[in-house]
Amino acid sequence: MTISDENHLTPVGNMPCNSVLKTTSQVTEAKYRLEALNLFPHHDTIKAWDTYKIIEIINNADRESFILDVGCNDSPILPMLKRLRFRNLYGCDLVLRSKYKYNFMNAAYSFYKKEYKPIVEMLDDKSLKFSIQNLEATNYRENMFDFVTSLSVIEHGVDIQKYFKEMGRILKKDGLLLTSTDYWPEKTINTKCVLSKGTPDKIFDKNEIEAAVVIAKKYGLKLIEPIDYSFMNKVVHWSKTGLDYTFIFFAMKK
């Protein structure tokens, strides 16, 4: 994914936690803030925005907090949190690549391997607890995690009802679910299955996000603050689908 052209930038300011990505300047500020924490850049620059939101929220927590990153394959969240000295780090995905597999990927990944070494190596890190399983029905015990992170995952064929039900089950009381996803306020149809098998990758509209918030409440998850739905530009361009849109991020508390 790339950043779409943007002619009119506005100051980032103190944006709400639960909000829509509005401008490329917000992406740039997030990138600088990650660097200020001595963290590596995201290989997909546009993802600095929601990555930083997640890191910013968790960084103030106890280093013994139990943290799960769902859809962790290729995600920077766990290696970043390890660098920030968090110790109880878990990840799950339907597929987990190994360092060996990365070494034999095509040339398109040469930059990725060079510039994003922590992600390439994280699955060989024995201190990170990975497992191959479906986030809709995990084998984690009830009330296990202080934080669950979901960085651009739910758009890839995830059943939203099952997602919130399972996250509500495995989060501790007062635990936080941190979710980002593809978004545009009006319905945008994608017909291509890029990262989802058999289901086109979804771009959520405002009505669908509002409906998801209602579903989450059924499982004890509530927004920590209202979502700021105001938007400006289609900041994101996904070349594989030819679509332009943006991101949305929202934190929920059990």
C-alpha positions as CSV (number, residue, x, y, z in Angstrom):
1,M,0.0,0.0,0.0
2,T,1.2,3.5,-0.7
3,I,0.3,7.0,0.4
4,S,-2.0,8.8,-2.1
5,D,-1.1,12.3,-3.4
6,E,-2.3,15.0,-1.1
7,N,-2.2,18.7,-2.0
8,H,-3.5,20.2,1.2
9,L,-2.0,19.2,4.5
10,T,-3.3,20.3,7.9
11,P,-1.6,20.3,11.3
12,V,-1.9,17.0,13.1
13,G,-2.6,18.5,16.5
14,N,-3.9,16.4,19.4
15,M,-6.1,14.0,17.5
16,P,-8.6,11.7,19.4
17,C,-7.4,8.1,20.0
18,N,-10.4,6.6,18.2
19,S,-10.3,8.3,14.8
20,V,-9.9,8.1,11.0
21,L,-6.5,8.7,9.3
22,K,-7.0,12.1,7.7
23,T,-3.7,13.3,6.2
24,T,-0.3,12.2,5.2
25,S,1.1,14.6,7.8
26,Q,-0.3,12.3,10.5
27,V,1.6,9.4,9.0
28,T,4.8,11.4,9.0
29,E,4.4,12.5,12.6
30,A,3.7,8.9,13.7
31,K,6.8,7.8,11.9
32,Y,8.9,10.4,13.7
33,R,7.4,9.4,17.0
34,L,8.2,5.7,16.5
35,E,11.8,6.8,15.7
36,A,11.9,8.9,18.9
37,L,11.1,5.7,20.8
38,N,14.1,4.0,19.1
39,L,11.8,1.7,17.1
40,F,12.4,0.6,13.6
41,P,10.2,1.9,10.7
42,H,7.3,0.0,9.4
43,H,8.1,-1.5,6.0
44,D,4.8,-0.1,4.7
45,T,5.2,3.6,5.6
46,I,1.5,4.3,5.7
47,K,1.1,1.8,8.5
48,A,3.1,4.0,10.9
49,W,-0.1,5.8,11.8
50,D,-2.0,2.9,13.4
51,T,1.2,1.2,14.5
52,Y,2.1,4.2,16.6
53,K,-1.4,4.5,18.1
54,I,-1.1,0.9,19.4
55,I,2.4,1.4,20.7
56,E,1.5,4.7,22.3
57,I,-1.3,3.2,24.3
58,I,0.6,0.1,25.5
59,N,3.9,1.9,26.2
60,N,2.5,3.3,29.5
61,A,1.6,-0.2,30.8
62,D,3.3,-2.6,33.2
63,R,6.1,-4.5,31.4
64,E,4.6,-7.7,32.8
65,S,1.3,-7.1,30.9
66,F,0.1,-10.0,28.9
67,I,-0.2,-8.9,25.2
68,L,-1.5,-10.8,22.2
69,D,-1.1,-9.7,18.6
70,V,-3.7,-11.4,16.4
71,G,-2.8,-11.8,12.7
72,C,0.8,-11.4,13.8
73,N,2.5,-12.7,10.6
74,D,4.5,-9.7,9.2
75,S,3.2,-7.4,12.0
76,P,5.8,-5.2,13.8
77,I,3.9,-5.0,17.0
78,L,5.6,-7.8,19.0
79,P,9.2,-7.0,18.1
80,M,8.5,-3.3,18.9
81,L,7.1,-4.2,22.3
82,K,10.0,-6.5,23.0
83,R,12.4,-3.6,22.3
84,L,10.3,-1.6,24.8
85,R,11.0,-4.4,27.3
86,F,7.6,-6.0,27.5
87,R,8.0,-9.6,28.5
88,N,4.7,-11.6,28.1
89,L,4.2,-11.4,24.3
90,Y,2.0,-13.7,22.3
91,G,1.1,-13.9,18.6
92,C,-1.3,-16.0,16.5
93,D,-2.1,-16.3,12.9
94,L,-3.3,-18.8,10.3
95,V,0.1,-18.8,8.8
96,L,3.5,-18.1,10.3
97,R,6.5,-17.7,8.1
98,S,9.9,-18.8,9.2
99,K,13.2,-17.0,8.8
100,Y,14.1,-19.9,6.4
101,K,11.1,-19.1,4.1
102,Y,12.0,-15.4,4.0
103,N,15.5,-16.2,2.8
104,F,14.0,-17.9,-0.3
105,M,11.3,-15.3,-1.1
106,N,11.5,-13.5,-4.4
107,A,13.5,-10.4,-5.1
108,A,10.7,-8.1,-4.1
109,Y,11.4,-8.9,-0.5
110,S,15.1,-8.0,-0.7
111,F,14.4,-4.5,0.6
112,Y,12.0,-5.9,3.2
113,K,14.6,-8.2,4.6
114,K,17.3,-5.6,4.7
115,E,15.3,-2.8,6.3
116,Y,13.0,-4.7,8.5
117,K,15.2,-7.3,10.1
118,P,13.2,-7.5,13.4
119,I,10.1,-8.8,11.6
120,V,12.1,-11.3,9.6
121,E,13.7,-12.7,12.6
122,M,10.9,-12.5,15.2
123,L,9.6,-16.0,14.6
124,D,13.0,-17.4,15.6
125,D,12.8,-15.5,18.9
126,K,12.0,-18.0,21.6
127,S,10.9,-15.3,24.0
128,L,7.9,-14.5,21.7
129,K,5.1,-17.1,22.1
130,F,3.6,-17.8,18.6
131,S,0.9,-20.2,17.6
132,I,-0.9,-21.1,14.4
133,Q,-4.6,-20.8,15.1
134,N,-7.7,-18.9,14.0
135,L,-8.3,-15.7,16.0
136,E,-12.0,-16.4,15.8
137,A,-11.6,-19.4,18.1
138,T,-8.3,-19.6,20.0
139,N,-7.1,-21.9,22.7
140,Y,-6.1,-19.1,25.0
141,R,-7.7,-19.3,28.5
142,E,-10.4,-16.8,29.5
143,N,-9.4,-13.5,30.9
144,M,-5.8,-14.0,29.9
145,F,-4.7,-10.7,28.2
146,D,-4.3,-7.1,29.3
147,F,-4.1,-6.0,25.6
148,V,-5.1,-7.6,22.3
149,T,-3.8,-5.8,19.2
150,S,-5.2,-6.2,15.7
151,L,-3.3,-4.2,13.1
152,S,-5.2,-4.3,9.7
153,V,-6.5,-7.8,10.3
154,I,-10.3,-7.8,10.4
155,E,-10.7,-6.7,6.8
156,H,-9.2,-10.0,5.6
157,G,-12.3,-12.3,5.8
158,V,-12.7,-12.2,9.6
159,D,-16.2,-12.8,11.0
160,I,-16.8,-9.7,13.0
161,Q,-19.2,-11.3,15.5
162,K,-16.8,-14.2,16.2
163,Y,-14.0,-11.7,16.5
164,F,-15.5,-9.6,19.2
165,K,-16.9,-12.7,21.0
166,E,-13.4,-14.3,21.2
167,M,-11.6,-11.1,22.1
168,G,-14.2,-10.4,24.8
169,R,-13.5,-13.9,26.2
170,I,-9.7,-13.8,26.3
171,L,-9.4,-10.2,27.6
172,K,-9.1,-9.5,31.3
173,K,-11.5,-7.1,33.0
174,D,-10.5,-3.6,32.0
175,G,-8.3,-5.1,29.2
176,L,-8.1,-3.2,25.9
177,L,-8.8,-4.4,22.3
178,L,-6.9,-2.2,19.8
179,T,-8.2,-2.5,16.3
180,S,-7.3,-0.8,13.0
181,T,-8.8,-1.6,9.6
182,D,-9.4,-0.2,6.1
183,Y,-12.1,2.4,5.9
184,W,-14.0,4.9,3.8
185,P,-17.3,6.5,5.0
186,E,-19.2,5.5,1.9
187,K,-19.4,1.9,0.6
188,T,-16.4,0.9,-1.4
189,I,-16.6,-2.5,-3.2
190,N,-13.5,-4.6,-3.6
191,T,-13.8,-7.8,-5.6
192,K,-10.2,-9.0,-5.3
193,C,-9.0,-11.5,-2.7
194,V,-5.5,-10.3,-2.0
195,L,-4.8,-11.4,1.5
196,S,-8.1,-13.2,2.2
197,K,-8.8,-16.7,0.8
198,G,-12.1,-16.9,-0.9
199,T,-13.4,-13.6,0.5
200,P,-12.5,-10.2,-1.0
201,D,-10.6,-7.9,1.3
202,K,-13.1,-5.5,2.9
203,I,-13.1,-1.8,3.2
204,F,-15.4,-0.9,6.0
205,D,-17.8,2.0,5.7
206,K,-19.2,4.1,8.6
207,N,-22.4,2.1,8.9
208,E,-20.4,-1.1,9.1
209,I,-18.1,0.3,11.8
210,E,-21.1,1.5,13.8
211,A,-22.7,-1.9,13.5
212,A,-19.5,-3.5,14.7
213,V,-19.5,-1.3,17.8
214,V,-23.0,-2.5,18.6
215,I,-21.9,-6.2,18.2
216,A,-18.9,-5.6,20.4
217,K,-21.1,-4.4,23.2
218,K,-22.9,-7.8,23.3
219,Y,-19.5,-9.2,24.4
220,G,-18.7,-6.6,27.0
221,L,-16.5,-4.4,24.8
222,K,-17.1,-0.7,24.7
223,L,-15.3,2.2,23.0
224,I,-12.9,4.1,25.3
225,E,-14.2,7.3,23.6
226,P,-16.5,8.1,20.7
227,I,-14.9,7.6,17.2
228,D,-14.0,10.8,15.4
229,Y,-15.4,9.9,12.0
230,S,-14.4,13.2,10.4
231,F,-12.3,12.6,7.3
232,M,-10.4,14.6,4.7
233,N,-8.5,12.5,2.1
234,K,-8.1,9.0,0.7
235,V,-4.6,8.8,2.1
236,V,-4.1,5.1,1.2
237,H,-3.7,3.6,-2.3
238,W,-3.6,-0.2,-2.6
239,S,-2.1,-0.9,-6.0
240,K,-3.2,-4.6,-6.0
241,T,-6.9,-3.6,-5.9
242,G,-6.6,-0.2,-7.5
243,L,-8.6,1.3,-4.7
244,D,-8.1,4.5,-2.6
245,Y,-9.4,4.8,1.0
246,T,-8.0,5.4,4.4
247,F,-7.7,3.7,7.8
248,I,-9.7,3.8,11.0
249,F,-8.5,3.0,14.6
250,F,-10.6,2.3,17.7
251,A,-9.8,1.1,21.2
252,M,-12.3,-0.8,23.2
253,K,-12.3,-1.7,26.9
254,K,-13.8,-4.8,28.5
